[in-house]
Amino acid sequence: MRGFEIEELFICQCGDPSHQFIISADKETTEGACAFVSVHLNREHNVFKRIWTAIKYVFGTRCIYGDFDEVIINPNNADRLQKVVDFLKKHQE
């Protein structure tokens, strides 16, 4: 499998490595030039909360707002984000 032309790892300003995402971009995909965002989802360490989450999943109980976490992006990451945007603009169809 060929690697992506751009791969950038962003870790939250808080320093917690579980708050992270990776943006990968390539111009040679089946959809043309694309960027993919891979988000790390937090794991719950409390076993009882994990069991409760599993029970809610089995019965189809979902929050109407979806599941959220956050990543704080500081201004030092602006150039790396802009690199991905510039790449996509350059390869627009």
N, CA, C and O atoms as CSV, one atom per row, in Angstrom:
chain,resi,resn,atom,element,x,y,z
A,1,MET,N,N,0.843,-1.169,0.000
A,1,MET,CA,C,0.000,0.000,0.000
A,1,MET,C,C,0.893,1.239,0.000
A,1,MET,O,O,1.857,1.329,0.760
A,2,ARG,N,N,0.559,2.167,-0.849
A,2,ARG,CA,C,1.316,3.402,-0.980
A,2,ARG,C,C,0.980,4.346,0.159
A,2,ARG,O,O,-0.169,4.409,0.596
A,3,GLY,N,N,1.975,5.084,0.645
A,3,GLY,CA,C,1.747,6.040,1.721
A,3,GLY,C,C,1.074,7.307,1.211
A,3,GLY,O,O,0.964,7.523,0.004
A,4,PHE,N,N,0.637,8.119,2.120
A,4,PHE,CA,C,0.000,9.393,1.785
A,4,PHE,C,C,1.063,10.446,1.505
A,4,PHE,O,O,2.187,10.356,2.000
A,5,GLU,N,N,0.698,11.446,0.704
A,5,GLU,CA,C,1.631,12.530,0.421
A,5,GLU,C,C,1.822,13.424,1.634
A,5,GLU,O,O,2.914,13.946,1.859
A,6,ILE,N,N,0.764,13.604,2.417
A,6,ILE,CA,C,0.842,14.418,3.620
A,6,ILE,C,C,0.257,13.606,4.769
A,6,ILE,O,O,-0.825,13.034,4.644
A,7,GLU,N,N,0.971,13.558,5.882
A,7,GLU,CA,C,0.448,12.966,7.110
A,7,GLU,C,C,0.887,13.848,8.266
A,7,GLU,O,O,2.079,14.048,8.497
A,8,GLU,N,N,-0.081,14.365,8.978
A,8,GLU,CA,C,0.203,15.255,10.097
A,8,GLU,C,C,-0.511,14.746,11.349
A,8,GLU,O,O,-1.714,14.487,11.326
A,9,LEU,N,N,0.232,14.608,12.424
A,9,LEU,CA,C,-0.318,14.200,13.709
A,9,LEU,C,C,-0.518,15.440,14.562
A,9,LEU,O,O,0.394,16.252,14.719
A,10,PHE,N,N,-1.715,15.580,15.109
A,10,PHE,CA,C,-2.039,16.704,15.985
A,10,PHE,C,C,-2.391,16.152,17.357
A,10,PHE,O,O,-3.269,15.300,17.490
A,11,ILE,N,N,-1.697,16.645,18.377
A,11,ILE,CA,C,-1.982,16.258,19.751
A,11,ILE,C,C,-2.511,17.486,20.471
A,11,ILE,O,O,-2.004,18.592,20.288
A,12,CYS,N,N,-3.511,17.288,21.272
A,12,CYS,CA,C,-4.185,18.370,21.985
A,12,CYS,C,C,-3.190,19.225,22.768
A,12,CYS,O,O,-2.172,18.737,23.260
A,13,GLN,N,N,-3.508,20.494,22.868
A,13,GLN,CA,C,-2.677,21.426,23.615
A,13,GLN,C,C,-2.565,21.026,25.086
A,13,GLN,O,O,-1.593,21.376,25.756
A,14,CYS,N,N,-3.556,20.298,25.582
A,14,CYS,CA,C,-3.516,19.865,26.983
A,14,CYS,C,C,-2.404,18.847,27.228
A,14,CYS,O,O,-2.033,18.601,28.375
A,15,GLY,N,N,-1.868,18.251,26.155
A,15,GLY,CA,C,-0.770,17.301,26.279
A,15,GLY,C,C,-1.200,15.859,26.461
A,15,GLY,O,O,-0.347,14.974,26.537
A,16,ASP,N,N,-2.482,15.599,26.533
A,16,ASP,CA,C,-2.976,14.234,26.699
A,16,ASP,C,C,-2.880,13.512,25.359
A,16,ASP,O,O,-3.556,13.906,24.408
A,17,PRO,N,N,-2.055,12.462,25.254
A,17,PRO,CA,C,-1.906,11.780,23.964
A,17,PRO,C,C,-3.155,11.042,23.495
A,17,PRO,O,O,-3.220,10.617,22.342
A,18,SER,N,N,-4.155,10.884,24.375
A,18,SER,CA,C,-5.395,10.262,23.905
A,18,SER,C,C,-6.271,11.272,23.171
A,18,SER,O,O,-7.254,10.882,22.539
A,19,HIS,N,N,-5.940,12.558,23.238
A,19,HIS,CA,C,-6.648,13.591,22.485
A,19,HIS,C,C,-5.812,13.904,21.254
A,19,HIS,O,O,-4.988,14.819,21.274
A,20,GLN,N,N,-6.018,13.160,20.201
A,20,GLN,CA,C,-5.212,13.340,19.007
A,20,GLN,C,C,-5.989,12.991,17.748
A,20,GLN,O,O,-6.997,12.286,17.793
A,21,PHE,N,N,-5.499,13.497,16.630
A,21,PHE,CA,C,-6.026,13.084,15.338
A,21,PHE,C,C,-4.925,13.204,14.305
A,21,PHE,O,O,-3.960,13.945,14.492
A,22,ILE,N,N,-5.076,12.472,13.215
A,22,ILE,CA,C,-4.118,12.483,12.123
A,22,ILE,C,C,-4.857,12.898,10.864
A,22,ILE,O,O,-5.923,12.366,10.553
A,23,ILE,N,N,-4.287,13.849,10.145
A,23,ILE,CA,C,-4.823,14.220,8.832
A,23,ILE,C,C,-3.868,13.671,7.786
A,23,ILE,O,O,-2.676,13.978,7.791
A,24,SER,N,N,-4.407,12.855,6.888
A,24,SER,CA,C,-3.639,12.289,5.786
A,24,SER,C,C,-4.257,12.775,4.495
A,24,SER,O,O,-5.481,12.804,4.366
A,25,ALA,N,N,-3.429,13.159,3.532
A,25,ALA,CA,C,-3.947,13.654,2.260
A,25,ALA,C,C,-3.174,13.015,1.120
A,25,ALA,O,O,-1.972,12.766,1.215
A,26,ASP,N,N,-3.898,12.757,0.042
A,26,ASP,CA,C,-3.293,12.168,-1.151
A,26,ASP,C,C,-4.093,12.604,-2.362
A,26,ASP,O,O,-5.301,12.822,-2.266
A,27,LYS,N,N,-3.431,12.733,-3.492
A,27,LYS,CA,C,-4.137,13.128,-4.707
A,27,LYS,C,C,-4.560,11.934,-5.542
A,27,LYS,O,O,-5.386,12.081,-6.442
A,28,GLU,N,N,-4.019,10.761,-5.271
A,28,GLU,CA,C,-4.308,9.579,-6.087
A,28,GLU,C,C,-5.213,8.609,-5.330
A,28,GLU,O,O,-4.791,7.512,-4.966
A,29,THR,N,N,-6.444,9.016,-5.100
A,29,THR,CA,C,-7.442,8.134,-4.509
A,29,THR,C,C,-8.552,7.938,-5.532
A,29,THR,O,O,-8.570,8.602,-6.568
A,30,THR,N,N,-9.464,7.043,-5.247
A,30,THR,CA,C,-10.570,6.821,-6.189
A,30,THR,C,C,-11.479,8.033,-6.280
A,30,THR,O,O,-12.188,8.204,-7.272
A,31,GLU,N,N,-11.466,8.887,-5.242
A,31,GLU,CA,C,-12.295,10.093,-5.243
A,31,GLU,C,C,-11.540,11.315,-5.742
A,31,GLU,O,O,-12.090,12.416,-5.729
A,32,GLY,N,N,-10.303,11.154,-6.180
A,32,GLY,CA,C,-9.457,12.292,-6.523
A,32,GLY,C,C,-8.677,12.710,-5.290
A,32,GLY,O,O,-8.420,11.891,-4.407
A,33,ALA,N,N,-8.300,13.974,-5.223
A,33,ALA,CA,C,-7.552,14.462,-4.063
A,33,ALA,C,C,-8.468,14.488,-2.847
A,33,ALA,O,O,-9.567,15.039,-2.898
A,34,CYS,N,N,-8.009,13.890,-1.761
A,34,CYS,CA,C,-8.816,13.797,-0.543
A,34,CYS,C,C,-7.939,13.937,0.686
A,34,CYS,O,O,-6.738,13.669,0.655
A,35,ALA,N,N,-8.566,14.359,1.757
A,35,ALA,CA,C,-7.932,14.355,3.071
A,35,ALA,C,C,-8.755,13.448,3.975
A,35,ALA,O,O,-9.986,13.471,3.941
A,36,PHE,N,N,-8.082,12.670,4.763
A,36,PHE,CA,C,-8.723,11.748,5.685
A,36,PHE,C,C,-8.347,12.156,7.099
A,36,PHE,O,O,-7.175,12.401,7.385
A,37,VAL,N,N,-9.329,12.230,7.984
A,37,VAL,CA,C,-9.075,12.574,9.381
A,37,VAL,C,C,-9.317,11.316,10.212
A,37,VAL,O,O,-10.425,10.781,10.246
A,38,SER,N,N,-8.268,10.858,10.875
A,38,SER,CA,C,-8.358,9.692,11.755
A,38,SER,C,C,-8.346,10.193,13.186
A,38,SER,O,O,-7.384,10.821,13.629
A,39,VAL,N,N,-9.419,9.914,13.902
A,39,VAL,CA,C,-9.593,10.445,15.252
A,39,VAL,C,C,-9.391,9.331,16.260
A,39,VAL,O,O,-9.926,8.233,16.103
A,40,HIS,N,N,-8.623,9.616,17.287
A,40,HIS,CA,C,-8.454,8.663,18.391
A,40,HIS,C,C,-9.668,8.780,19.302
A,40,HIS,O,O,-10.019,9.877,19.734
A,41,LEU,N,N,-10.301,7.666,19.592
A,41,LEU,CA,C,-11.452,7.657,20.495
A,41,LEU,C,C,-10.991,7.198,21.870
A,41,LEU,O,O,-10.300,6.189,22.007
A,42,ASN,N,N,-11.384,7.955,22.878
A,42,ASN,CA,C,-10.983,7.628,24.247
A,42,ASN,C,C,-11.580,6.311,24.698
A,42,ASN,O,O,-12.722,5.987,24.372
A,43,ARG,N,N,-10.804,5.564,25.443
A,43,ARG,CA,C,-11.302,4.348,26.088
A,43,ARG,C,C,-11.642,4.674,27.520
A,43,ARG,O,O,-10.935,5.433,28.182
A,44,GLU,N,N,-12.700,4.112,27.982
A,44,GLU,CA,C,-13.082,4.269,29.385
A,44,GLU,C,C,-12.335,3.215,30.187
A,44,GLU,O,O,-12.384,2.034,29.843
A,45,HIS,N,N,-11.646,3.617,31.245
A,45,HIS,CA,C,-10.868,2.669,32.039
A,45,HIS,C,C,-11.687,2.028,33.157
A,45,HIS,O,O,-11.323,0.963,33.656
A,46,ASN,N,N,-12.781,2.662,33.549
A,46,ASN,CA,C,-13.635,2.114,34.592
A,46,ASN,C,C,-14.464,0.971,34.000
A,46,ASN,O,O,-15.248,1.186,33.076
A,47,VAL,N,N,-14.294,-0.225,34.525
A,47,VAL,CA,C,-14.950,-1.402,33.962
A,47,VAL,C,C,-16.471,-1.299,34.039
A,47,VAL,O,O,-17.159,-1.782,33.139
A,48,PHE,N,N,-17.008,-0.689,35.079
A,48,PHE,CA,C,-18.459,-0.594,35.217
A,48,PHE,C,C,-19.051,0.373,34.179
A,48,PHE,O,O,-20.138,0.132,33.654
A,49,LYS,N,N,-18.342,1.450,33.891
A,49,LYS,CA,C,-18.797,2.357,32.835
A,49,LYS,C,C,-18.729,1.686,31.472
A,49,LYS,O,O,-19.578,1.929,30.614
A,50,ARG,N,N,-17.714,0.838,31.267
A,50,ARG,CA,C,-17.612,0.110,29.996
A,50,ARG,C,C,-18.760,-0.876,29.848
A,50,ARG,O,O,-19.323,-1.014,28.762
A,51,ILE,N,N,-19.113,-1.565,30.935
A,51,ILE,CA,C,-20.239,-2.508,30.891
A,51,ILE,C,C,-21.532,-1.745,30.630
A,51,ILE,O,O,-22.353,-2.184,29.825
A,52,TRP,N,N,-21.727,-0.610,31.298
A,52,TRP,CA,C,-22.932,0.198,31.102
A,52,TRP,C,C,-23.013,0.683,29.649
A,52,TRP,O,O,-24.092,0.667,29.056
A,53,THR,N,N,-21.898,1.107,29.079
A,53,THR,CA,C,-21.859,1.541,27.685
A,53,THR,C,C,-22.210,0.373,26.762
A,53,THR,O,O,-22.934,0.555,25.782
A,54,ALA,N,N,-21.704,-0.820,27.067
A,54,ALA,CA,C,-22.004,-2.000,26.250
A,54,ALA,C,C,-23.488,-2.349,26.306
A,54,ALA,O,O,-24.085,-2.701,25.289
A,55,ILE,N,N,-24.077,-2.253,27.485
A,55,ILE,CA,C,-25.510,-2.545,27.626
A,55,ILE,C,C,-26.329,-1.546,26.811
A,55,ILE,O,O,-27.263,-1.930,26.107
A,56,LYS,N,N,-25.976,-0.268,26.910
A,56,LYS,CA,C,-26.700,0.745,26.132
A,56,LYS,C,C,-26.531,0.492,24.635
A,56,LYS,O,O,-27.469,0.696,23.864
A,57,TYR,N,N,-25.338,0.047,24.219
A,57,TYR,CA,C,-25.100,-0.253,22.800
A,57,TYR,C,C,-25.977,-1.416,22.339
A,57,TYR,O,O,-26.584,-1.352,21.270
A,58,VAL,N,N,-26.044,-2.466,23.134
A,58,VAL,CA,C,-26.834,-3.649,22.773
A,58,VAL,C,C,-28.301,-3.287,22.590
A,58,VAL,O,O,-28.963,-3.808,21.692
A,59,PHE,N,N,-28.809,-2.402,23.431
A,59,PHE,CA,C,-30.210,-2.012,23.335
A,59,PHE,C,C,-30.447,-0.813,22.429
A,59,PHE,O,O,-31.567,-0.308,22.346
A,60,GLY,N,N,-29.407,-0.356,21.753
A,60,GLY,CA,C,-29.559,0.707,20.763
A,60,GLY,C,C,-29.750,2.096,21.342
A,60,GLY,O,O,-30.206,2.998,20.640
A,61,THR,N,N,-29.413,2.284,22.606
A,61,THR,CA,C,-29.548,3.597,23.224
A,61,THR,C,C,-28.388,4.476,22.789
A,61,THR,O,O,-27.223,4.145,23.006
A,62,ARG,N,N,-28.722,5.596,22.175
A,62,ARG,CA,C,-27.692,6.528,21.704
A,62,ARG,C,C,-28.057,7.929,22.162
A,62,ARG,O,O,-29.232,8.258,22.319
A,63,CYS,N,N,-27.062,8.726,22.367
A,63,CYS,CA,C,-27.291,10.131,22.665
A,63,CYS,C,C,-27.725,10.807,21.372
A,63,CYS,O,O,-27.142,10.547,20.320
A,64,ILE,N,N,-28.724,11.659,21.427
A,64,ILE,CA,C,-29.206,12.306,20.204
A,64,ILE,C,C,-28.169,13.255,19.625
A,64,ILE,O,O,-28.264,13.633,18.457
A,65,TYR,N,N,-27.187,13.644,20.418
A,65,TYR,CA,C,-26.153,14.568,19.950
A,65,TYR,C,C,-24.913,13.853,19.428
A,65,TYR,O,O,-24.006,14.504,18.908
A,66,GLY,N,N,-24.854,12.541,19.553
A,66,GLY,CA,C,-23.680,11.791,19.112
A,66,GLY,C,C,-22.640,11.697,20.216
A,66,GLY,O,O,-22.884,12.101,21.352
A,67,ASP,N,N,-21.493,11.167,19.872
A,67,ASP,CA,C,-20.396,11.007,20.821
A,67,ASP,C,C,-19.323,12.030,20.492
A,67,ASP,O,O,-18.914,12.163,19.338
A,68,PHE,N,N,-18.871,12.749,21.500
A,68,PHE,CA,C,-17.915,13.822,21.275
A,68,PHE,C,C,-16.730,13.725,22.218
A,68,PHE,O,O,-16.834,13.193,23.323
A,69,ASP,N,N,-15.639,14.233,21.776
A,69,ASP,CA,C,-14.490,14.557,22.593
A,69,ASP,C,C,-13.910,15.791,21.941
A,69,ASP,O,O,-14.516,16.325,21.013
A,70,GLU,N,N,-12.797,16.251,22.373
A,70,GLU,CA,C,-12.271,17.476,21.794
A,70,GLU,C,C,-10.757,17.428,21.697
A,70,GLU,O,O,-10.087,16.689,22.418
A,71,VAL,N,N,-10.245,18.234,20.789
A,71,VAL,CA,C,-8.817,18.458,20.640
A,71,VAL,C,C,-8.622,19.964,20.559
A,71,VAL,O,O,-9.248,20.629,19.734
A,72,ILE,N,N,-7.771,20.498,21.400
A,72,ILE,CA,C,-7.476,21.928,21.373
A,72,ILE,C,C,-6.300,22.141,20.435
A,72,ILE,O,O,-5.201,21.641,20.677
A,73,ILE,N,N,-6.537,22.884,19.369
A,73,ILE,CA,C,-5.483,23.162,18.387
A,73,ILE,C,C,-4.953,24.558,18.665
A,73,ILE,O,O,-5.702,25.533,18.613
A,74,ASN,N,N,-3.666,24.656,18.959
A,74,ASN,CA,C,-3.102,25.965,19.241
A,74,ASN,C,C,-2.548,26.596,17.959
A,74,ASN,O,O,-2.394,25.903,16.954
A,75,PRO,N,N,-2.250,27.885,17.980
A,75,PRO,CA,C,-1.778,28.579,16.779
A,75,PRO,C,C,-0.486,28.001,16.181
A,75,PRO,O,O,-0.199,28.225,15.005
A,76,ASN,N,N,0.282,27.273,16.965
A,76,ASN,CA,C,1.509,26.663,16.433
A,76,ASN,C,C,1.213,25.616,15.368
A,76,ASN,O,O,2.088,25.289,14.567
A,77,ASN,N,N,0.000,25.089,15.348
A,77,ASN,CA,C,-0.384,24.065,14.372
A,77,ASN,C,C,-1.004,24.649,13.108
A,77,ASN,O,O,-1.326,23.904,12.183
A,78,ALA,N,N,-1.175,25.955,13.052
A,78,ALA,CA,C,-1.846,26.588,11.913
A,78,ALA,C,C,-1.137,26.299,10.594
A,78,ALA,O,O,-1.797,26.051,9.585
A,79,ASP,N,N,0.181,26.325,10.583
A,79,ASP,CA,C,0.920,26.081,9.337
A,79,ASP,C,C,0.710,24.661,8.830
A,79,ASP,O,O,0.596,24.442,7.623
A,80,ARG,N,N,0.658,23.697,9.739
A,80,ARG,CA,C,0.436,22.311,9.317
A,80,ARG,C,C,-0.975,22.104,8.795
A,80,ARG,O,O,-1.177,21.359,7.836
A,81,LEU,N,N,-1.960,22.756,9.418
A,81,LEU,CA,C,-3.332,22.688,8.898
A,81,LEU,C,C,-3.424,23.364,7.537
A,81,LEU,O,O,-4.087,22.868,6.627
A,82,GLN,N,N,-2.751,24.502,7.412
A,82,GLN,CA,C,-2.765,25.234,6.146
A,82,GLN,C,C,-2.113,24.427,5.034
A,82,GLN,O,O,-2.522,24.526,3.878
A,83,LYS,N,N,-1.106,23.630,5.369
A,83,LYS,CA,C,-0.439,22.776,4.376
A,83,LYS,C,C,-1.434,21.801,3.751
A,83,LYS,O,O,-1.408,21.576,2.541
A,84,VAL,N,N,-2.308,21.225,4.572
A,84,VAL,CA,C,-3.322,20.294,4.062
A,84,VAL,C,C,-4.329,21.038,3.183
A,84,VAL,O,O,-4.692,20.556,2.109
A,85,VAL,N,N,-4.781,22.208,3.634
A,85,VAL,CA,C,-5.740,23.003,2.862
A,85,VAL,C,C,-5.134,23.409,1.519
A,85,VAL,O,O,-5.794,23.304,0.485
A,86,ASP,N,N,-3.891,23.867,1.528
A,86,ASP,CA,C,-3.220,24.264,0.282
A,86,ASP,C,C,-3.078,23.083,-0.673
A,86,ASP,O,O,-3.237,23.237,-1.884
A,87,PHE,N,N,-2.779,21.905,-0.130
A,87,PHE,CA,C,-2.668,20.705,-0.954
A,87,PHE,C,C,-3.991,20.399,-1.651
A,87,PHE,O,O,-4.015,20.104,-2.846
A,88,LEU,N,N,-5.097,20.472,-0.898
A,88,LEU,CA,C,-6.403,20.181,-1.479
A,88,LEU,C,C,-6.791,21.228,-2.517
A,88,LEU,O,O,-7.348,20.886,-3.560
A,89,LYS,N,N,-6.508,22.481,-2.247
A,89,LYS,CA,C,-6.824,23.552,-3.219
A,89,LYS,C,C,-6.017,23.373,-4.501
A,89,LYS,O,O,-6.524,23.602,-5.599
A,90,LYS,N,N,-4.770,22.968,-4.355
A,90,LYS,CA,C,-3.893,22.785,-5.516
A,90,LYS,C,C,-4.410,21.674,-6.430
A,90,LYS,O,O,-4.247,21.742,-7.648
A,91,HIS,N,N,-5.026,20.661,-5.846
A,91,HIS,CA,C,-5.482,19.491,-6.614
A,91,HIS,C,C,-6.993,19.468,-6.819
A,91,HIS,O,O,-7.569,18.401,-7.027
A,92,GLN,N,N,-7.642,20.634,-6.763
A,92,GLN,CA,C,-9.084,20.692,-7.039
A,92,GLN,C,C,-9.347,20.313,-8.490
A,92,GLN,O,O,-8.547,20.584,-9.386
A,93,GLU,N,N,-10.488,19.682,-8.685
A,93,GLU,CA,C,-10.867,19.339,-10.072
A,93,GLU,C,C,-11.671,20.437,-10.684
A,93,GLU,O,O,-12.080,20.332,-11.840
